[in-house]
Amino acid sequence: MRTRLRRIAAVAAALPLFLLSGPPAAPPAEASTGDGRYAGLDAYVRDRMRATGTPGLAYAVVGPDGPIHSRAWGTDGRGGPVTADTPFLWGSVAKPVAASSVLVLAQEGRLGLEDPVTDHLPDFRFGGPGHASRVTVGHLLAQTAGIPASATFAVADCLGPDCPGPAERIGALDDVRPLGPPGTAYAYTSANYLVLAAVVESATGRPFADHLEETVLEPAGLPGAIADRASAAERGLAPGHQPMWGVPAPIADGVDDDGAAYGYLGGDLDDLAAFAAFQLRSGRTAGGEAVLAPESVRLMRTEGELAPSGEGTGYGLGWRVGGLDAPLDGAIWHTGASPGYSAMMFLLPEQGTALVLQQNLHGLLQDGAVMEAGFGAARILAGGSAPAGAPSAAGYHAAVWGCTALAAALALAAVRSALPLRRPAPAASRRRRAAGAALHVLPGAVPCAALAAAAARMGPGPLAAWLPDTALALCLAAAAGAALIAVGLVRAFRPGPGTGRAGAR
């Protein structure tokens, strides 16, 4: 929490610079391979980059042998040019990578998809002993363990140096209410994959990142991928950008040391393309050696395979399956984001190609607008056309500027209400004083209640990590509201004429 407070203070100190700097313009291309066949694709991605003010972006069209066409534009969080060698974080694109590593363990017989999680983690008590004992490894992979989406914030995004490991974090799920019996309700949450990391560490006796590198990253051709804080530092990962009142600011520089299973995996464009090519080869190395068995590949790409209904989840084992309009209705895909970074991967098995795209910008309330670059590009690659419109960021602007305006209005009201305190209190009835206090307390309580509700839903740390400007504006509004309440109470209860010692005659 202390780290979060320091981060908010730094953001507040730098706020004038962010507001005066204006959105960056997309600079000329820094790196490219390919030919003119993809000019339309390049133009679309560049347009989306400009529309969102994305500082840096890299994307590639990939075949089974690697990149066919690639482009990189813009600058990183330290002002350097983005190239194919610039590392990014991939967010939840980590999930199909992590799922691949679990399937390798299952193929080796070191764990089973039907194994109860409690066989590997006796302290796993999500939903109580009766529920926890029925949750299997497969349920976690398929996002059908019954863990609600809101549980993500209870266990994920621990960015400090002293964060507990996966096995220690799962205790936060003990009192979470399940959505239903295991296997009956789908809910996408990174909590499932944090628990999977703990299962893998129990089964192998090694850190998850080490197991991931040996079983998937190295065979797939990305041995230098970022999987923890040490590898992020080694690769020179620059801070990602988050919107600060609409202006991208390079303030996101945290990595969850134990988050490689659910969202803190990354690397450069060639790394991301290498995993896509590995998947297009159906889990085989560039030399033809099988890492994933055909049945493992099938399970990963089959919607609802481990749910009793067998349908309706839109998820396989680590992959999103279908759920998109034609021509992407046959795509195997995943998107991902971590604070300041976003990435997308679309496999088009029928045409033997894939599209990967990574950006050093993400805002939780701008997710649709930022991610549209990948969805639109994938549609074009699949033979369709880009959507006529793009998701709006109006909700984001309403939230951050609404909270900012509220903070300013309440601060002004508190100052104006405090000015009469320099003069003696006028005579007033008890009812009039109570009414005056209510006029201060009720509007002042609104942002305080909103901040408490937001912190309760997400937790103070994730709230500051994912919504830095909105969280700061809401904190300022709550502080101004508390000041208004305090002034109102002082005005209501300070002695007036005819009261106190001076008036006792």
N, C-alpha and C positions, 0 to 999 in steps of 0.2 A: 504494500500500500504506500509506503514511503517513496518507492520509486515512481509510482503513479502521480503522487503529489508533486514531486520534483518535475515530472514531465509536463503536468498542467501549468506549473509556474513558468517553465521555459516557454511553453506555447504562448502564455499570456504576455511574457516579456517581448516576444518576437512578433506579436500580433500586428503592430503598426506596419512592419515591413511586409507582411503577407498581404495586407489590405491595399498597400500602395503599389505593390509590384505588378499586379495585373496578370492574367493568364498567359502562359508561355506560348509562343508560336512554334509550330512543328518545324524544326530545322531540316536542311537537306539530308538525304539518305547518307548513312554512314557506312553501311555494308550491304552487299547484295550478291546473290547468285541467281541464275535462271535466265529466261529469255522473255520476249515480248508476249508470249501466250498469256501471261498473267497480269498484263497491264491494267485491265479492269479491276482485278482483285486488289492490286496495289493501290489504285486510285480510291477504291471504296475504304480500305483500311486507313489510308491517310485522311480521308474525309472524317471518319469517325474519331480519329486521333485529334484532329483539330476541334471537332464538335465538343469533345469532353475536356479539352485542354491537357491531354495526357502528355507528360514530359518525355517519356521514353517507351518504345514499343519494339518488339521483334516478333516476326512470325515466319512460318515455313509451311510449304506444301511438301509432304513426305510420302515416299514410296517404301516398299519393303527393304530397299538397299540404303535408305537415308534420304536427306533433303533433296528435293527436285528443284525447288525455288525458294529463296529466302530473302527477307528484307529486314533491315534494322534502322530505326530512325530515332532522333532526339537525344536527350541527355539523361544521365543517371542522377541519383540523389546528391552527388558531389560535384555535379557540373561537367563530368566527363562524357564523351560521346558514347552512345549505346551502339554496340556492335554485336556480332554473333557470339562473342566471348563474354559478354556482360552477364553476370549472374542475376537472377530474379528468384523470388519465392513463388511457389505454385499453389499454395492453399490446398484445397481439397482434391486437386489432381493427384495429391499424394495417396488418396484412398485406393485407386486401382493398383498402384505400385505396392502398397502395403498388403492388399488382398493377394497379390501374386506371391508375396513372400510367405503368407500363411498357407496358400495352396501347395507350395513347395514342401512345407513341413508335413502337410497331410499326405502328400505323395510318398514321403519318406517314412510314414507311419509314426512320426513323433507326436502327432496329435490327430484327432479326428474331427470332422465337421459336426458330428453328432455328440462329441464330448461335452458334458456339462462344464460350464465355465468353472464351477466350484471344484472340479477335479484338479484344476491347475491353480486356482485361486481360492483357497478355503475361506478367506475373509470376504469374499464377494457376497454381499447381502442385499443387493438391490431388490426392493419390493418385499423384503422379508425372506426368511429361509425357504418357504414353500415356493415362492416365485423364482428366487435366485437359482435354486437347484435344478430348475427346468430350462434355464437359459443356456443355449449351446453356442459353440464357436460359430456355427453356421448362422444362427440368429444374429449375432453381432455383425458378421460380414454382410448379411442381407438387410440390415437395419430393421429387423423385426423382433428385437429383444423386448420391446415394450418401453424402452427408455424414451421419454418425451424430448422434443427438440430443445426445450428450454434448459435441459440438463447440460447442454454444451457449456454454458457459462460457469457451471459449477466445477468443471474439471479441466477445461481447456484454457489456452492463452495465458499460461504462467510464464512470464518473460524475465523474471529476476534470476539472479545467480544462485539463489538458495531454494529453488522450487523442489518439492518432493517428486519422486519418480512416479511412474504410472501406477504401480501397485499401491502406493501410499495415497494416491488421489482418489481411488475408487470408493473410499469410505464416504465421500461426499454424496454418493448415490444411495446410501442406505435408507434415507427417509424420503426418497423421491417416489411418488406414487406411479405405478406402472399404468400404461395406457390400456393394457389388456393382457391376457395370458401370452406367454412367449409364442411367436409364430403367427399371431392373429392380427397384429396391428403394425403397419409400417410407419415409421417416423424417422426422418433423416436427422441424425445428430452425430457430431464428432465424438460424443461420449462413447459410442459403440466402438470406435476405432482406438480410443485411448485405452479401453479395457482390453482390446485385442493386443495392443502393445504389451500390456502387463502379462497376458497369457503367453505370448511368444517369449518374453523374458523368462517366465517360469519354466517353459518347456525346453529352452535352450541354455539357460544359465548365463546368458550374455545380454548386453544392452541391445535394445531393438535396432538401433542404428547400425551396429556391427553386423547383426544378422541380415538386415536389409541389404547392406552393401555386398555381402558374400553371396547371397542367394539370388538377387535380382539386379542390383545396380551394376555390378561388375560384369555378369554374363550378358546383360542387355546393352552394354557399351557406354555406361555413364558412371565410371568408378569415382569420378571427382565430384559427384553431386553433393549438394549441401544437405546434411541430415541432422546437424546439431549446431550449437553456438561455435564450437571450435572450427568446424569446416566452413561455417559462414565467414568467420574471421580470416581463415586461410584463403578463401576465394575472393576476399575483398568486397563482400556484399555491401552495397551502398544503401542508405536509408530509402525506404519507399515513400511515396507521396500520398498525403491525405488532403481532402479539401478543407481549407480554413476560410470560412465565409466565401466559398466559391473559388478560391485561389489554391491550386495544388502546392503543398508545402512539404519538404523532405524531412518529416518529423518521426516517421515510423522506423525504428531501428532495433526492435526486439525480436528475439528468436526463442521459441520454447525448446529448451534442450531435450525434452522428451516428446516432441510433437511431430516427429517424422511420419508417424502412422496416420495422422489425421489432417495435417495442414502445414507443417513447417518443414517441407522438403523443397528443394530448389536446385537450380543450376543454370547453365547458359542455354542458348537456343539449340545447340547441337545435342545437349543432354536431353532436353525435352523431345526433340525429334528422334533421338535414339530409342526412347521408350515407345514412341508411336510406331517406329519401324519394327521394333521387337514384337509389338502386338499385331502388326500387319503380317508378320511371319508366324503368327499363332504361337507365340511364346518360344521361339527358337532363336538361338544366337546367330550372329552374322555368319558363322561357320557351319550352321545347320544343326547344331546340337540342341536337343529338346530340353528346355528348362521347365516348361509347363506341359503336362500331358494333354492330349486332345479333350479328355473329359473335364479337366480343370478349366480349359478355355471355354468349353461349352457352358459349364456352370456359371462362370463369371459373366457370360453374355446372355443368360436366360433370365427373363423377367420373372420374379416371384418364385423361383425354383424351390426355395426352402420355406415358402409360406404355404399354409394349408390350402388357401384358395388357388395358389399357383398363378395369380394374375393381380393386376391392379396396383402393384407397387412402383412400377417404373424403374425398378432397380434390380440388378443381378447380384453379383458378389463383387462389390467395389466399383462397378460400372453403372451408369445410367443407361437404360435400354429403351429406345423409342421415345415416345412422348412428344415428339416434334412433328410439325407439319411437313408434308412432302415438299421438297425431295429429301428431307432429312429424317423421314420416318423409319429408315433402316439403320440410322447411325448408332454407333456405340460411343458414348461421350461422357465427359465430365467437365465441370467448371470448378474453379476454386479461387479463394481469396484469403489472404492474411492481411493484417493492417498495413496499408500502403502498397500492396501488390495484388495482381490478379492474373489468372492463367486459364486457358481453355484447351481441350483436346477433343477432336472429333475424328473417329475412325469411320471410314466409308468402305466397308469390306467388299461390297459389290464392284467397286471400281478400283480397289486395291490402293487407295490413297488415304491420307490423313491430313488434317490441318491442325497445327499447334500455334498458339499465340500467347504472348506474355506481355504484361504492361506493368510499369512501376507506379500505378495509381489505383486506388480503390477507396470508395466511400460507401459505408453500409447503406446509406439512404440514396446513393447513386448507383447501386449495383446494376440495375437494368440498363441504364445508359452506358455504363462502362463496358459491360459484357456484350453489348450489341455488336461491337467490333468483331468478335469471334463468331457469333451466331450468323450475322449477315455474310461474313466471309465464307463460312462453311456452306451456306445456301448457294452462294455463287459457285464454289468449287464443285458442289454436287449437281450443278446444271440448272439451278434456279436463278432467281433474281433477288437482290437485296430488298428488304421490306421498304415500302414507300415512306413510312414514318419510323421514328425511333422512340424508345421509352423516354419519358420526360423526367427531368430532375426537379420538377416543381415541388414535390413533396419534401425534398431535401431543403430547398430554399425556404419553404414555408416554415419548416422546423427551426432551422438555425436563425433566420432573420426574425421569426416570430418570437423566439426566446430572447433574442437580443433586444428587440423592441420592448418586450415586457420588462426586461431588466432595466432599460433606460427609463421607462415610464414609472416603474416602482421606485427607482432611485430618486427621480425628480419629485415624486409625490412625498417620499420620506423627508427630503430636504425642505420642501415647502411646508410640510406639516410640522417640522421641527423648529422653523423660524419663530413662531409665536411663543415658544418655550422661553425666549429671552425676556418676555414680559410677564407680569403677574397673571395668574390664572383668572379668567373671568368667572363671574358667578354662573353656575349652571346646575340644573336639577340632576339627580342621580340617573333618571331615565335618559336625559340628553347626553350625559357623559357616556352611558352604556352604548347609546346609538353611535356616538362618535368613535368609540373603541371598535365597534363592529365594522364601521366603514374602513378602518385600518387593518383589522385582523383578517377579514374575509378575503380581500384581494391579495394581501400579503401571504396568506396560507396557500394560495393556488400553486405558485412555483415550488414551494417547499414540499407540498404533497406530490407534485409531479416528479421532483428529484428523488424523493423517497421511493416512489413507485418504480422509477427507472432503475435505481440502484438495487432495489429488491429483485427486479426481474432479471437484470443482467449481472449485477455485482458491480461495485465501484471500479474495480480494475478493468474488466471488459468494456464497461461504459466509456471510460477514458481512452481505452485502446482503439475502439472501433468508431466512436463518435466524438472525437476530441473537441471540435468547435461547438457542436450542439451541447455536449456535456459542460463545457466551460461556460457557454451562454446560460445554460440552465442553472449552473452553480451561482453565477452572478445574479440571475433573477431571484434565486432563493435567498441569497444574501441581502439583496435589496428588499425582498419581501419581509425577511426577518427584521430588518431595520425599520420598515414601515410599521410592523406589528409592535415593536418596542416603543416607537414614538407614540403610537396610539394608546398604548397602555399607560405610558407616563402622563400623557395628556388627560387620560381618564381618571387617574388616581392621585395626581398631585393635588396638594391642598389648595382650596380656593378661598375667596374672601369669607370671613366669618368662621373659619375652621382653624384648627391648630392652636398653639399657645398664644399667638398674636391676637386671635379673635375671641379667646375665652375670657369674657368679662361678665 
